[in-house]
Amino acid sequence: MLDTEKKIVKVASHVDIFLKNYLKKRTENTQLFNALKYGLFSGGKKFRSYLIVTSGKLFNLNYKQLIAIGAAVECMHSYSLIHDDLPSMDDDDFRRGKKSTHKVFGEATAILAGNSLLTLAFEILSSNNININAKSKINLINALASSAGHSGIAGGQYLDLKFEKMRVNKNLIIDMQNKKTGELISFCTESAAIMANKNSHRKLLKRIGLDIGLLFQITDDLLDLYGDKNKTGKPTRRDKQKGKATVIKSLGVNKTIEFCYELLDNITDKLENKYGSRANSLVDSVNFLLRRDH
């Protein structure tokens, strides 16, 4: 296992521990609560949480507080995946090697479990687990909310569905992918500046996060095309079957790979020019995206 991957696994385990301890306060034993936990503890890499931790190193932030923010982000991300898999959305029966939440618990319960995870994200952000001044906490909550709604995840999913089987140019595809994937990932990088009260850094880190999100989505699309379903945990080559609008479809494989390396170089230059060696872990996490096989 690569050194970076070991670090990602370690952060993921700490986020899971936080979430399990947080949910211990709940005494419910309902199908809804079980569906919520099924979708949340699904074995994902939690790369977004790792980005929060490595971004926090830019300002030497408290690790436990970064893990708490990661937990909120994983709730948000899990909500989006549960809803994405629904028959009315992407209609996927498997996620991370397991049956999708709606295939186990039914569509109605899956929708409610997703909704519950969405609100749980804000419950965590507003809790005493994140001990920062009120203004910074409000900025965190506002930034995460913006990444989730019509200008973020929901808006991106809408465009993703709308663009199916359509001829769409590269700029529109990038706008869609920035919303669907980039906005939440940009929160992960921007949150470090919010936590550190470095408002002058927020715009730069958000822009870098959007580029990381685009790189993440493109590598995901490449894995759908060339990946091993036993490693990705879901059927591959689904984008082509559904007529999804992707950068690969717009540019072709070779130019898409060139575009990935251009993004990587741009992200690296911005981070190293601004933060020097403090950005090493974050730069390495971005390089990991081009090495991953799932």
Buried (B, 14 or more C-beta within 10 A) or exposed (E): EEEBBEBBBEBBEBBBEBBEEBBEEEEEEEBBBBBBBBBBBBEBBBBBBBBBBBBBBBBEBEEEBBBBBBBBBBBBBBBBBBBBBBEEBBEBEBBBBBEBBBBBBEEEBBBBBBBBBBEBBBEBBBEEBBEBEEEBBBBBBEBBBBBBEEBBBBBBBBBBBEBBEEEBEBEBBBBBBBBBBBBBBBBBBBBBBBBBEBEEBBEBBBBBBBBBBBBBBBBBBBBBBEBEBEEBBBEBEBBEEBEBBBBBBBBEEEEBBEBBEEBBEBBBEBBBEBBEEBBBBBBBBBEBBBEBEB
